Amino acid sequence: MSTSLEVLEAEVLKLPPADRSHLPERLIASLDTDPDVEQAWALEADQREASLASGLVAEVSAQDAINRLRQRLVR
């Protein structure tokens, strides 16, 4: 590890836990800068939201989704 990275790490570890918990999210977001990918995800989110609002699809709890996937894997 380079010295500057070690210094940065030491400084980050001094931050309160709440601040440290946001850091990985912000760092990862800084890597995802492809506007085409961001636009595609925004479009997908809008389409899913519209499907839910129109009643075309129904919400499923996370636990139900996991159970359904497990059932499919057992077959």
C-alpha positions in Angstrom: 0.0 0.0 0.0 1.4 3.4 -0.9 2.1 5.9 1.9 -0.6 8.4 0.8 -3.2 5.6 0.8 -2.1 4.5 4.3 -2.5 8.1 5.5 -5.9 8.4 3.9 -7.0 5.1 5.4 -5.8 6.2 8.9 -7.8 9.5 8.5 -10.9 7.7 7.3 -10.8 5.3 10.2 -10.9 8.4 12.5 -14.4 9.3 11.1 -17.5 8.5 13.1 -19.1 5.1 12.0 -22.0 6.9 10.3 -19.7 8.8 8.1 -17.6 5.8 7.3 -20.7 3.8 6.3 -21.5 6.3 3.6 -17.9 6.3 2.2 -18.0 3.0 0.3 -21.3 4.0 -1.4 -19.8 7.3 -2.6 -16.6 5.7 -3.8 -18.4 3.1 -5.8 -20.8 5.7 -7.2 -17.7 7.6 -8.4 -16.6 4.7 -10.5 -20.0 4.3 -12.2 -19.8 7.4 -14.5 -21.0 5.9 -17.8 -24.0 8.2 -18.7 -25.5 5.5 -20.9 -25.5 3.0 -18.1 -27.0 5.5 -15.7 -29.7 6.5 -18.2 -30.6 2.8 -18.8 -30.9 2.2 -15.1 -33.1 5.3 -14.7 -35.3 4.1 -17.6 -35.6 0.6 -16.1 -36.5 2.1 -12.7 -39.2 4.3 -14.3 -40.7 1.4 -16.2 -40.8 -0.8 -13.1 -42.4 2.0 -11.1 -45.0 2.5 -13.8 -45.8 -1.3 -13.9 -46.4 -1.2 -10.2 -48.5 1.9 -10.3 -50.7 0.5 -13.1 -51.2 -2.8 -11.3 -49.6 -4.7 -14.2 -47.3 -6.3 -11.6 -47.7 -6.8 -7.9 -45.1 -6.1 -5.2 -43.5 -9.2 -3.6 -41.8 -9.1 -0.2 -38.1 -9.9 -0.2 -38.8 -13.1 1.8 -41.4 -14.3 -0.7 -39.0 -13.6 -3.6 -36.3 -15.6 -1.8 -38.7 -18.5 -1.1 -39.8 -18.5 -4.8 -36.2 -18.6 -6.0 -35.3 -21.4 -3.6 -38.3 -23.4 -4.8 -37.2 -23.0 -8.4 -33.7 -24.2 -7.5 -34.9 -27.3 -5.9 -36.8 -28.5 -9.0 
